[in-house]
Amino acid sequence: MLTKLIVRAKNAIWRLKQNKSGQTLVEYALILAFISVVAIVVLQALGTKVTQVFSTISSQIDKANSAS
């Protein structure tokens, strides 16, 4: 009886070691968080550049309209 219980416990522990789905989920969550942080930083940096480009375009259009 005791040996069957020990064997079942060993098998249960072995199955838990083989189950990597929880670990994989955590890894994907960390990767997603990292990508999100990088995307936010890049968008913030590009946001100012895009604003400058649109401001330049707008001023050039205003100059062209006033010259006509």
C-alpha positions, 0 to 999 in steps of 0.5 A: 500500500505504501509503495503504491502511494510513493509510486503515485506521488513520484508519478505526480511530481514527474508529470508536474515537472513535464508540464511546462505550460505555466512556465511558458505562459509566464515567459510569454507575458514577460516578453509581451511586457518588454515589447510593450515598454519598448514600443511605448518608448519608441512611440514617445521618441517618434511622436516628437519627430512626427509632430515636428514634421507635421509642423514643418509641412503645415508652415510650408503650406501656409507659406505657399498659400500666402504667396499665391 
